[in-house]
Amino acid sequence: MATRTTSSRSGSSTKRSTASSGSSSRKKSAKPSAAAPEHQLAWPLRAIRGAWMGIGRVVGGAFRQIGSKVQPDYAVRRDGTGLFLVVVALIVASVEWWGLRDVGAYGTWVHNIVAGSIGYMGVLLPLVLLLGAIRLFRHPEQDAVNNRVGIGLTVGIAGGAGMAHAVAGIPTVNDAVEHLWAGGGILGFLLTSPLAGLISRWGALVVMAMLVFLSLMITTATPLKRIPERVRTGYRWLLGQDTAANESASSPADGEHDQSYLYDSEGRKKKRGSKPAKARTSFFGRKGQAEPPVYDVEDAGDGAYDTAVISEGDRARRLDPTQPIDPARDSFRGTADEPSEPAVPPGVKRPTAAEKAMARVKENVGLGSSSSAASASTAAEPDTEALDATAVNRALAEHGPNETQVLPKAGAPLPPIPQRTEQLELAGDVAYTLPQSDFLPAGPPAKERSEANDAVVAALTSTMQQFKVDAEVTGFSRGPTVTRYEIELAPGTKVEKVTALSKNISYAVASSDVRILSPIPGKSAIGIEIPNADKEVVALGDVLRSNAARKTDHPMVMGVGKDVEGGFVVANLAKMPHMLVAGATGAGKSSFVNSMITSILMRATPDEVRMVMVDPKRVELTAYEGVPHLITPIITNPKKAAEALQWVVKEMDTRYDDLANFGFKHIDDFNKAVRAGKVTPPAGSQRVLKAYPYLLVIVDELADLMMVAPRDVEDSIVRITQLARAAGIHLVLATQRPSVDVVTGLIKANVPSRMAFATSSVTDSRVVLDQPGAEKLLGQGDALFLPMGASKPMRVQGAWVTESEIHQVVEHVKGQLQAVYREDVTVEAPKKQIDEDIGDDLEVLLQATELVVTTQFGSTSMLQRKLRVGFAKAGRLMDLLESRGVVGPSEGSKARDVLVKPDDLPGVLAAMKGETPPANEGEVSAQESALVENANANHSGEGQEYASAQEYSHDVLADEENARPEAVDYYDGEDSGSEDAWNLTGR
Ligand SMILES: Nc1ncnc2c1ncn2[C@@H]1O[C@H](COP(=O)(O)OP(=O)(O)OP(=O)(O)O)[C@@H](O)[C@H]1O
């Protein structure tokens, strides 16, 4: 609505104030320079100008005292122009109102000009001019509003002149001049005479009347839809009722916010991309209600991550010191029965310097006057200020918190958590219902502003003043744990000046956890995140009932929490596709995992999502034991967990076989086709095709697994993470030890989404996020969320679900269906055929092989050093390597030749483990034959060793052969020998 003022901190000079207000002030700062040629004027002119300005200030001052007093900044005052309008109004009034028309040439000239130009509208002209003068005296900084009002009034004068002319019978210039003047003057003639020719005089009258109507709409910033409401407001105003309260109550209720008349900080009209909230009083409404801005980190179309983040737009809380601090103060989001914001009584304590800085901010976005101020001023200036009050409400509705922050009143029924319309039938014809929404009650209402915030704004402002940094706090957005204060720099002020103050800011706000973002992504502003002295808990129920969650009925959507701007964050686990959750003990990982599992239980049937839970700590996930979504009992034994991961790999392979055989790229497509009956098993197959559920594998402490079987666990994880996305298998790995030996490079490379809770060191933060930051988090659910595809982590406060809530949900779920566990998930995999001569040394032999091949250096002493083994063991390992064709024969003290290239290493390692090498058949054969050749060369004549080398070849190929029937099951139409992929999920 209004441009921001260039006013600076109190008492500052014009120069300073001009320089201090950021981008838009640049525009303003040009104004004084327009007066630059002043010194070039001749002194009489300068004297006249000075006198004029002096009178203007006096008159303007008088106008500013009327009703609610206003004090626009000196730099933006336009008293000279205002005075000019007053003088012209007086001249016109003296002739047209007070009968000076016949008094000599003065009257004649004025009447000729006025009536000759606009006819009868000359009578209204003094009023219009006075109105313009009032605006310029009182609100010179609101350029956009002033322009709009100016345009509206001009259109009105034109329409009125046209109407008068049509009524007067469209006199032409050929008629007597008095006739012309008695109509709409020259303007009226120009507007109506062509129209009258086209659509008759009465047609022209109608068009002109429409022009007058349009002018009213423009002047009062009223879109067509809001006319009844405006009429009501006007009526109430006439009856002396509180228009601001009514307006604010009715404004959201009608749900449609004006899209055309909001202005941004530069005074431009703001284009509203999406419709604002339909009904702020009830965020639980129907689909199709206004949605918050949605930020897709990456287009979901290609299957990449897609998460909805509310409040990505400019939702910074604009500072307004005149507003009383009251968490329930938002009349703009309130209902008619909510108490409206009390008006500030006249004589309220004037804001301090810091508060003045705050006060300007609201004008940047159309909060030119707080609703209280607006309501106070409405009485004084109904025509102009009432508009502002309306705009305030609209702007508040726009810039204020999302309606999802409005919490239901106590006792009000909670809205449902999204459910699919079709309830999927489970085996045994059980109709499964998802848990009721009220199992997860609403949390306490979110605050948008508290005294703590105001204190911090004052501290920041004074710190910058003390250090003479020309910057100001322009707003803040309060999240549950931290508030982000926005700082804008004056032109020519270095960003480093603020960032260098970080320690002083910490000192001023008495918090060591200050995080500076320069800039805030997508904004020309510096963000300073400071913990709230009064933190809030984010209830999972609220997150799941938010618009972002309700937008989708995807079963893998989980409630993540709230971002720094107070917007709800949800994420689709299916599109993450795998996530690492890390943080020091007590930071909130388990709570996050609980929220995730509860979200799934709330939204997904066991038909849609199955889970494997690994909980080596034995206490974190026990609450979920027995839920039908589980495929196997919660695994607490790390060794069994490693086996379960291998089972998941097998399941993944099976799903891939199905995808390949039926010609689909993603399990979703396959499922869709199955549900639509478009996929039929090959002729002769007994198999009944069913959709695959998503499989969510949750490991609550990765470190425990990595201690037991690092290689196997890493192998399985890497294999799952590399491929499982298309198979609908998703991994969530949580750890409190995000060190490189737990979160290895390979795991990291394949787990793209990260959730970092407070870590104990910056090194840990780097391991999780590849950047520092997590070490500064506050714990208790404060986290940095880096979804796949995002370049910068987003700070969120994790959703919180209590044990009793979990219990209720679990009981509901278990009450409907018993868990049917698969037996084979944790069945120990058949022992691989490991050569006898390797015995128990397989692990260390694999390490030795890796070392020798990657360094291409076959030295026994190197093995001794690096593997910390004795000479005898190192020698034995070298012999084993030689027997496997990895290195050549001993050449005395020289290092041995290394016969295997690093590229072939995976195949060689797999062969040593007795596994199928992870390469295609051709490559495997090549590797194997290379090994055989090497071994042959090394041990020609040593029958035993040769046979062993041949065994490799034999084993690998045999393994491949064994694997093949499963893969070709649907090609040859034989069921036997292959396990039905569906069976693997136990259904
Ligand atoms: N999202 C949250 N909102 C509010 N409080 C939380 C949140 N998350 C965690 N907390 C608080 O922090 C405490 C520790 O959380 P949690 O048990 O999840 O930590 P953790 O990282 O899993 O620790 P550990 O690794 O020792 O299990 C909780 O008991 C709770 O009081």
The ligand as an ORCA input file, in Angstrom:
! r2SCAN-3c Opt
* xyz 0 1
  N      10.704    -31.919     18.695
  C      10.864    -31.742     19.999
  N      10.131    -30.833     20.639
  C      10.292    -30.658     21.973
  N      11.178    -31.318     22.728
  C      11.933    -32.235     22.152
  C      11.820    -32.494     20.747
  N      12.690    -33.453     20.424
  C      13.333    -33.776     21.563
  N      12.877    -33.056     22.605
  C      13.338    -33.122     23.992
  O      14.642    -33.626     24.002
  C      14.707    -34.840     24.734
  C      15.658    -35.816     24.063
  O      15.136    -36.137     22.798
  P      15.462    -37.534     22.092
  O      15.298    -38.656     23.048
  O      14.673    -37.586     20.851
  O      16.974    -37.313     21.783
  P      17.936    -38.295     21.015
  O      18.723    -37.476     20.115
  O      17.202    -39.411     20.447
  O      18.824    -38.784     22.173
  P      19.455    -40.246     22.298
  O      20.355    -40.378     21.156
  O      20.126    -40.215     23.622
  O      18.295    -41.188     22.247
  C      13.284    -35.352     24.769
  O      13.044    -36.098     25.910
  C      12.474    -34.084     24.779
  O      12.347    -33.596     26.073
*
